[in-house]
Amino acid sequence: MSETVLPSDLSFFSTLAASGSLSAAARELGLTAAAVSKRLALMERRAGVALVNRTTRRMMLTPEGELYLAHARRILDEIGELSELLGSAKKSPKGLLRVNATLGFGRSHIGPAISRFVAQYPQVSVQLQLSVAPPPLTEDAFDVCVRFGEPPDTRVVARRLAPNRRLLCAAPSYITSHGMPTCPRDLAKHNCIGIRQGDEAYGVWRLTSGRGAARKTETVRINGNLTTNDGEIAVKWALDGHGILMRAEWDIDEYLADGRLVAILPGYDTPSADIYAVYAQRHQMSTRIRAFVDFLARHLEGARGSA
């Protein structure tokens, strides 16, 4: 009786799933579409279940295919990390690196960092996916996720890459027309630009002042006629004078520096938005992941230093 799973099938199926179609997988693997289809059929015959639902233009994994893929990726990761631990890959990181980041920050900072990283480490292949909301930490779809704020899950490693504050700001034209808020409760009278992202409570801003025992936090429910799930659009609306925005300093520091935006209530602190690289504890010894996270920390430090 044939084996249910062959080791060589794991890498094949991982590539097939990432490609999204038989024809794309054929191009990636340097095979014909017919050869890819035949190998997949043999895998399914050995497994005794359908792994892929095929259509003319695309394919979708069956529930059994999703299970197969999750285990295949985990096993491939462990094989790669074993190789690194044994020393064969210590001098030069190699292998596949799957990275997730938010849309705006991913475009402006993570994409350029990856460009420099692969130039230095050409044996590493990087897949970057940008998303509005970070994926669940329990999923195994990514090796490294770049997030704002330290995740509460202690089952993952969260390395702080760079400090990052959220700041309140508005265009000078808006302040001229509507006045400058002098305390948090004044914000309720202003047009505030809302951003719906991740699991954060929408429409509520928390501002903290004072020190020690006198430190207190005020919660303000904001109002406004503009909301979006895209931070870049929100910044453009603020630049156009539409209202007050709370945004990470990495996204607005150039506009604060040249005066196109002005800081509001600078004496108040807002919830931290420090930048973290998050990855599974089992990846702590991975050479390619350590190399990438170290590189990213240096890149962000350089970017802030040159800002």
Secondary structure, DSSP 8 states (H G I E B T S, - for coil): ---S--HHHHHHHHHHHHHSSHHHHHHHHTS-HHHHHHHHHHHHHHHTS--EEE-SS-EEE-HHHHHHHHHHHHHHHHHHHHHHHTTTTSSS--EEEEEEEEHHHIIIIIHHHHHHHHHH-TTEEEEEEEESS---TT--S-SEEEEES--S-TTEEEEEEE---EEEEE-HHHHHHH----SGGGGGGSBEEEE--TTS-TTEEEEEES-GGG-EEEEEE-B-S-EES-HHHHHHHHHTT--EEEEEHHHHHHHHHHTSSEEESTTSB-----EEEEEEGGGTT-HHHHHHHHHHHHHHHHHHHH-
